[in-house]
Amino acid sequence: MIGAHAAPPTSAEDDVGRFLADKGLLQRLDQVRQNVAGQVAGKAGAVADRASELVFNAMGFLGVPYLRGGNSADTGFDCSGFVKAMYEQTVGLILPRRANEQAAATQQIDKNDLKPGDLVFFNTLRQAFSHVGIYVGDGKFIHSPKPGAQVRVEDMGSSYWARRFDGARRVLSGEALAQQQQAARP
């Protein structure tokens, strides 16, 4: 007669797995995982859509003249007025008025991580963060450059801009931006 063999001992893991399966909890956990993944992908897509819309909107202002202190298409823009207006009109975020304040209110990123809609800063007046533009992709940015000029797109790789590059920054969501601005206040 062949000897009887006992069933292998069950582990607590097996018991928990069976319990979860019996109650349909594994399927529900998988549904939650898929839902969260979909929401994350949706938010990433929404951010990309907003950045595309921001760049597209900014391109609509090509040719608007430079005006020191200017912040509208009717009168003209200076660099930070242009950036402030684009973010307010397109994304609904209110950035500080001056370039150096915009730098302080945004998140520093590596130049290699630039995405359309990010801010690029330059030292054009022998002081940090004295000029700002909006990155449009492919190593180019849009900005309002100087008196006598108009809003235009330029290559960051040109010798003038490459020598003066001062850093890249990403604009945070409204709540994160407000928290960062609050933390920066003395």
QUIZI-V671536 format. One record per backbone hydrogen bond with DSSP energy under -0.5 kcal/mol. CO is the residue of the C=O (numbers start at 0). NH is the residue of the N-H. E is the energy in kcal/mol with one decimal. If there is no record, write none. Layout:
# QUIZI-V671536
[[CO NH E] [CO NH E]]
This chain:
# QUIZI-V671536
[[10 14 -2.0] [11 15 -2.4] [12 16 -2.6] [13 17 -2.6] [14 18 -2.4] [15 19 -2.8] [16 20 -2.4] [17 21 -3.1] [18 22 -2.0] [19 24 -2.2] [19 25 -1.0] [20 23 -1.2] [23 27 -1.7] [24 28 -2.8] [25 29 -2.2] [26 30 -2.1] [27 31 -2.3] [28 32 -2.5] [29 33 -2.5] [30 34 -2.4] [31 35 -2.8] [32 36 -2.4] [33 37 -2.3] [34 38 -2.3] [35 39 -2.6] [36 40 -2.4] [37 41 -2.5] [38 42 -2.6] [39 43 -2.4] [40 44 -2.4] [41 45 -2.3] [42 46 -2.5] [43 47 -2.3] [44 48 -2.6] [45 49 -2.4] [46 50 -2.4] [47 51 -2.5] [48 52 -2.6] [49 53 -2.5] [50 54 -2.5] [51 55 -2.7] [52 56 -2.9] [53 57 -2.6] [54 58 -2.2] [55 59 -0.9] [56 59 -0.8] [57 60 -2.0] [58 61 -1.5] [60 63 -2.1] [63 150 -2.7] [64 76 -1.8] [66 69 -3.0] [69 77 -1.9] [71 75 -3.0] [75 71 -1.7] [76 66 -1.7] [77 81 -2.3] [78 82 -2.0] [79 83 -2.6] [80 84 -2.3] [81 85 -2.4] [82 86 -2.3] [83 87 -2.3] [84 88 -2.8] [85 89 -2.4] [86 90 -1.5] [86 91 -1.5] [86 92 -1.5] [92 94 -0.8] [97 101 -2.4] [98 102 -2.3] [99 103 -1.8] [100 104 -1.5] [102 105 -1.1] [106 169 -3.0] [108 167 -0.7] [109 112 -2.1] [110 113 -1.3] [114 117 -2.4] [117 134 -3.2] [118 168 -2.7] [119 132 -2.1] [120 165 -3.6] [120 166 -0.9] [121 123 -0.9] [121 129 -1.0] [121 130 -1.7] [126 124 -0.5] [126 129 -0.8] [130 121 -2.5] [132 119 -2.3] [132 134 -0.5] [133 141 -2.7] [134 116 -3.0] [136 139 -1.6] [138 155 -3.0] [138 156 -0.5] [139 135 -2.6] [139 136 -1.0] [140 153 -2.8] [141 133 -2.7] [142 144 -0.7] [142 151 -2.4] [145 148 -2.1] [148 65 -2.5] [149 144 -0.5] [150 62 -2.3] [151 142 -2.2] [153 140 -2.4] [153 155 -0.5] [154 157 -1.4] [157 161 -3.0] [158 162 -2.1] [159 163 -0.9] [160 164 -0.9] [161 164 -0.6] [163 122 -2.7] [166 120 -2.8] [167 108 -2.3] [168 118 -2.7] [169 106 -2.8] [172 176 -3.0] [173 177 -2.2] [174 178 -2.2] [175 179 -2.3] [176 180 -2.6] [177 181 -2.3] [178 182 -2.3] [179 183 -1.6] [180 184 -0.8] [181 184 -0.8]]
